[in-house]
Amino acid sequence: MLGTAVPKFSSRITAGARSDLPAVEKVARVLGVELLPWQRFWVRLITERTALGTYRFKTIILTISRQTGKTFLLKLLLLARSLQQKKAQSVYTCQTYKDSWRVIVAELGTDFERSALGGYGESRKSHMDPGLKLRNNSRVRPIPPDPNAHGLSLSGLVVLDEVFDYTEEQANGLLGNLTPAMSNYADTAQLVICSTKGTAESHFLNKQLKRGQDSLEEPDSSVCFTEWSMADSLSIDDRASWDFHPGLASGRISYDTILAAREQLTEGEFTRAFANVVTLTKDELLPLRHFKDSSSQSSPARRRDVVLAYEIRSDRERSALVAAWRTEDDKFAVKIIKSGQGAEWLTPLLQSDATKRIKTLASDPTPQNLTVNDELTHKGKKTYLLSTKQYGTASIAFKSLYQQDRIVFDGDLAMQRAISTAKTSKLGDSWKLSHESEPEVIAAAVAIKALQEAPASGYQSIYDKN
């Protein structure tokens, strides 16, 4: 049934035991989907019942690669449990409350309302009491990954998703609140901990994985453990090494999807998230070996060929104004015009002659940058603002150009520091340069993006009406 996607480790299924698999499959079909082979196997395993009709496993630990359909399956399990069990109280949390709300309200709630089940309950979008409420008084709520998240009694599923970034203090505080809330419902409540693997610094997750592996030596353990990951002896460069990947083996994704992810992510992040192996640490996004500086960096042929981009760090402690232009050998030259503490100096500089007769003045739409944009607009100057999607594309393109040695810097130590400490944050299923990064690197990425996309005629009529 599983084909090549056999788990590296797994608790054993009891032959002939009853489970909730038929009920989960029925709900899936109502939503218009069929379970993948790995999903059928895992649901059969974790919902196995004892001879007394109670759930065999109280704690379920799953580690699996990205792009396998894990999050969809978790939503399906939460819905099926709520339909099957009257007054089931279930919760879901992941890396942020915003993500938890999106998964339960925007995704699960929408799928539920659009299906034939829609008349059996409602999706509440209010931030006061969001989640799914069914006519049998079952509830599914999103909660923040916070030790003081709620004061509920939990009789259904308690799902902690993508916990690789949880600190021990955060996770233990969260479990310290959730576990007692489940204690009066030992026959029905189950704790589900799911994640791709983390780094050597993911102490909470690593302890849970060790706990799961230890449970495999205890036939009567109430802990269920399943792991899909690349074998230690295999190479991520070999196509055959990826046969383990449940999403690839089931046809949910293609090998091209994996190759595209490798282009977008750092090597360490790609190995962690897709091969699902522990990495030593979160590696550099932009390794300094690609930092090409040149004291003889050529000047732009014309001022109107230059794009300027400004950026204020999220804490407003630092700001930067960076220039970019194309070189004769089709590379991108980047130069810091000014960077420093605070943001008070930025608007006067942008209103000065420094921004006259250039091609474009650009930025990305963070609240702190929009404040500057509003001031400039009031003075008759316009900023080419990237959309959130464009900013994500700009981040990926900057990394690609940087690794291809197609960006030339002027050797400024502030830019070198910004490059070496650049961070990422999630943007949907992809990533972007985090606004906790230094402003010089973000401004450089925005400037190059604007250089590629801004109108060829520029904004001269706006900047210099005289």
C-alpha angles and dihedrals in degrees: 000000000000097000111193093342096088113154116250089223131011144159112248127260115233109234113241095009119139120246142172093252095109091051093047091048090051092053090047091055091050086056089049101252139107120219118251117240094257091048092053091049094049096045090049090052103044096042095049113138130218124231087267092056096250124124114274094214125052097179122039123193120190129175117183139151126267121267095038101111094256098139093047090052092051090053090049092050091050092051095045092049091050092051094045100043121054115230091005109169111203134170136195130199135167135163098322137007089242090059092044091052091048093051096047104030107025097035111023093033092051093047090049096049093047093050131078086265093064095101091057095073146336141260109233113210098180112119088221094065110359128173143068120316120189131197090248087063093253116144136196113195134183113227132186119252088252130129088229095046100130149334100230134137107238119208100157134042123335107196125193107185129192096001097165091111096046115117117225091246092051095045096044090048091050093048090045087063099038101043097060088047088061097044097093092053103055092146096056111017119095130181114217120194113186132172149135109253120274136205133287085273094058091098099164094048094043090054090051091051090050089049089051094050091048090053090062088071091056113071093194096045118137088214119094118202130187129169132184112186142134115276114256093239095056130090125232087220092065117086091211090058089071097062088100092064107108093207092052095042091052094047093246089126134012130233087254088064090058092047091050091051090052090056092052101043135059114260092251094047092047092050092047097045103037106025086037097220129137113260125205094242142330100287129218115290091207111025112214092231086081094051101115113191125178127188086200093054104160119244119236114268092230134018090231089064091066127096119200120201127187129201135182117200116243092253091046089233094120138025136184141195113202132184127211133184139161120263126219091257092056096259129125121250116207126192133174110233091186138337131172151121121325128358105254093097095053103076095049090050092050090051092052131087089274091086099043122115094004123134098245143345108217143183142155121253104257116144092250092050093046089058089059091044091055091052091049093047089053088055092049098259123123133211125210098231119202118220119237089258092049090050091054090050090047091054093051093044092050091053091048094049090045093053090048089056090240096130119080120197130194094236097259109164092216090061092045090054092046091051094049094049100040114141134197135220132191122275107181107297091339135051144247137196106281116242086228085073119098112280094237095069094044092049089050092053092047092047093053091047091051090046089058098042111025117104113277091232090060128201100290093128089056098044099042112024091167 
